[in-house]
Structure formats: structure tokens, C-alpha cells
Amino acid sequence: MKRELNITVNGEPRNLFIEPGTLLVQVLRDHLGLKGTKQACDSSACACCSVILDGKVVKSCSVLAVQADGTTLHPIQQAFIDNWAFQCGFCTSGQIMAAKALLDENPSPTREEIQMAMDGHICRCTGYNMINEAIQDAAQRLQSQSKLHSQKWLKAAKSGKGA
């Protein structure tokens, strides 16, 4: 019997019906057509399938999709798509994880700081300009998101209704 799944991926709410044993990686790749998440080892050992789920890095090959019901994936992924910071996708998950770590530590990095943080991540397809631009774009998206959240909190606090 299929079960309803509500999930936000790259800022876009998605609603679909899946079998209860469906893995999150299968939903992303097969049901939603998002091929950036890779499935390589089928044993949760390689981390090629890593995604950010409610702020935590998870291996999507070891998470049932129903466990992700009502959750949100991270906007850094969308910045990579919008800035063409991927080609074959082999290195993309590692690049995104490194970008997330950088932006958690430094929400407004310079181009040089981005280049230093991404040192050692090899991409043979795109060159690095688009990856750097995607990270700068992601930083702006996250700052906008943070400002919006702060404005909502401030408005709620002023109204006396809490955040």
C-alpha cells in the first residue's frame, strides 16, 4: 500500500505516493528525476548519496523516504543547479558538503576563502568558476533566508505572540 510523502527539495514542495520501503535516494533519483545524488555502493559506505536533510548530512541510501516526510533539503543544491556547477555529477555531492561546511563556518566568504575551502576537491568537467559562483550564490540565498526568518521572529516578538 503506497504512502503519501511530502518533502521540500531545493526549496520546492513535492508531494508523491511511494511504497513504504522506498529509500530516499530512490525518491530523489527515480521518482523526482534528480540525478545529482549518486548511488554507488549500496551499503552506506561511500557517502556518494549524501544529502542535507533538516540541516544534517545523511546517506540517502540508508534513509527510508517516509522518514523524510515533512522535511526540507538544502538550498545549496539549487544554487549548484542554477549556476551550472555540475556536469557529470561525480564530484557534486562532495563539493556541496564542503560548501555547506564552509558556509556554516563563514556565511559570507570571499572568492579566495571559497577557493581555499574547496582545495582538494577535483572536478574535471566544469572548471571551478561555476562552482565558486554557486557557493557565492548559495551564501546570498542563505543570508536572505536568515534575514526573512529574523524578520518573522521580530514581527512575532513585537506582536507578543512569540516566535
VEXPA-271359 format. One line per 8 residues: number of its first residue (from 1); their letters; for each residue x, y, z of C-alpha. Coordinates in nm, 3 decimals. Layout:
<pts>
NUM) a) X,Y,Z ~ ... $
</pts>
This chain:
<pts>
1) mkrelnit) 0.000,0.000,0.000 ~ 0.151,0.333,-0.106 ~ 0.205,0.611,0.143 ~ 0.192,0.986,0.086 ~ 0.524,1.170,0.110 ~ 0.553,1.548,0.148 ~ 0.907,1.674,0.111 ~ 1.068,2.002,0.011 $
9) vngeprnl) 1.358,1.958,-0.230 ~ 1.569,2.257,-0.329 ~ 1.303,2.492,-0.194 ~ 1.019,2.329,-0.390 ~ 0.747,2.138,-0.203 ~ 0.687,1.793,-0.354 ~ 0.401,1.553,-0.290 ~ 0.405,1.194,-0.411 $
17) fiepgtll) 0.292,0.844,-0.319 ~ 0.557,0.578,-0.257 ~ 0.591,0.225,-0.128 ~ 0.689,0.227,0.244 ~ 1.026,0.056,0.178 ~ 1.144,0.314,-0.077 ~ 1.480,0.472,0.005 ~ 1.530,0.848,-0.006 $
25) vqvlrdhl) 1.794,0.809,-0.280 ~ 1.536,0.626,-0.493 ~ 1.280,0.902,-0.444 ~ 1.532,1.170,-0.540 ~ 1.670,0.988,-0.845 ~ 1.384,0.773,-0.972 ~ 1.065,0.950,-0.863 ~ 1.180,1.313,-0.886 $
33) glkgtkqa) 1.444,1.273,-1.160 ~ 1.714,1.447,-0.957 ~ 2.024,1.261,-1.067 ~ 2.277,1.473,-0.875 ~ 2.250,1.236,-0.582 ~ 2.453,0.928,-0.668 ~ 2.401,0.568,-0.563 ~ 2.729,0.381,-0.578 $
41) cdssacac) 2.800,0.125,-0.306 ~ 2.451,0.017,-0.191 ~ 2.595,-0.038,0.157 ~ 2.610,0.314,0.307 ~ 2.990,0.308,0.294 ~ 3.091,0.558,0.025 ~ 2.874,0.866,0.100 ~ 2.814,0.940,-0.270 $
49) csvildgk) 2.445,0.961,-0.186 ~ 2.486,1.222,0.089 ~ 2.220,1.492,0.112 ~ 2.141,1.756,0.369 ~ 1.817,1.676,0.548 ~ 1.693,1.931,0.801 ~ 2.046,2.063,0.844 ~ 2.216,1.725,0.889 $
57) vvkscsvl) 2.419,1.527,0.638 ~ 2.259,1.185,0.582 ~ 2.333,0.898,0.347 ~ 2.016,0.882,0.142 ~ 2.072,0.514,0.061 ~ 2.020,0.433,0.429 ~ 1.718,0.656,0.496 ~ 1.367,0.542,0.416 $
65) avqadgtt) 1.187,0.814,0.225 ~ 0.898,0.803,0.474 ~ 1.150,0.912,0.740 ~ 1.198,1.231,0.539 ~ 0.826,1.312,0.530 ~ 0.775,1.680,0.604 ~ 1.145,1.765,0.584 ~ 1.344,2.006,0.370 $
73) lhpiqqaf) 1.660,1.958,0.165 ~ 1.916,2.239,0.149 ~ 1.920,2.540,-0.093 ~ 2.292,2.492,-0.169 ~ 2.186,2.211,-0.401 ~ 1.966,2.450,-0.600 ~ 2.246,2.706,-0.625 ~ 2.466,2.439,-0.785 $
81) idnwafqc) 2.193,2.360,-1.038 ~ 2.115,2.724,-1.117 ~ 2.483,2.808,-1.168 ~ 2.566,2.500,-1.377 ~ 2.821,2.393,-1.116 ~ 2.794,2.030,-1.217 ~ 2.834,1.827,-1.534 ~ 2.876,1.455,-1.484 $
89) gfctsgqi) 2.781,1.491,-1.116 ~ 3.054,1.262,-0.985 ~ 3.212,1.526,-0.760 ~ 2.898,1.728,-0.687 ~ 2.796,1.572,-0.356 ~ 3.145,1.623,-0.213 ~ 3.153,1.981,-0.340 ~ 2.814,2.053,-0.182 $
97) maakalld) 2.916,1.903,0.152 ~ 3.235,2.112,0.155 ~ 3.036,2.424,0.060 ~ 2.792,2.356,0.344 ~ 3.076,2.323,0.596 ~ 3.232,2.647,0.468 ~ 2.907,2.844,0.480 ~ 2.823,2.712,0.827 $
105) enpsptre) 3.158,2.848,0.949 ~ 3.175,3.159,0.729 ~ 2.837,3.276,0.592 ~ 2.992,3.542,0.368 ~ 3.319,3.406,0.228 ~ 3.536,3.588,-0.023 ~ 3.628,3.418,-0.350 ~ 3.973,3.342,-0.208 $
113) eiqmamdg) 3.821,3.184,0.104 ~ 3.597,2.970,-0.116 ~ 3.895,2.859,-0.323 ~ 4.091,2.767,-0.008 ~ 3.797,2.571,0.138 ~ 3.743,2.382,-0.187 ~ 4.110,2.299,-0.235 ~ 4.146,1.927,-0.291 $
121) hicrctgy) 3.803,1.879,-0.448 ~ 3.869,1.776,-0.804 ~ 3.625,1.848,-1.087 ~ 3.731,1.754,-1.437 ~ 3.418,1.878,-1.613 ~ 3.315,2.231,-1.515 ~ 3.629,2.411,-1.420 ~ 3.598,2.585,-1.089 $
129) nmineaiq) 3.444,2.923,-1.174 ~ 3.088,2.790,-1.179 ~ 3.142,2.605,-0.850 ~ 3.276,2.923,-0.688 ~ 2.981,3.121,-0.828 ~ 2.736,2.860,-0.697 ~ 2.884,2.887,-0.348 ~ 2.866,3.267,-0.359 $
137) daaqrlqs) 2.503,3.238,-0.477 ~ 2.426,2.986,-0.200 ~ 2.573,3.225,0.057 ~ 2.341,3.501,-0.066 ~ 2.040,3.266,-0.062 ~ 2.117,3.155,0.291 ~ 2.165,3.515,0.408 ~ 1.831,3.611,0.252 $
145) qsklhsqk) 1.666,3.312,0.415 ~ 1.820,3.408,0.750 ~ 1.702,3.770,0.719 ~ 1.349,3.654,0.634 ~ 1.348,3.421,0.936 ~ 1.475,3.706,1.159 ~ 1.206,3.942,1.029 ~ 0.933,3.686,1.102 $
153) wlkaaksg) 1.073,3.631,1.451 ~ 1.093,4.006,1.519 ~ 0.737,4.060,1.394 ~ 0.609,3.777,1.615 ~ 0.803,3.908,1.915 ~ 0.661,4.259,1.870 ~ 0.309,4.121,1.844 ~ 0.352,3.941,2.177 $
161) kga) 0.258,3.609,2.020 ~ 0.609,3.457,2.039 ~ 0.831,3.333,1.763 $
</pts>
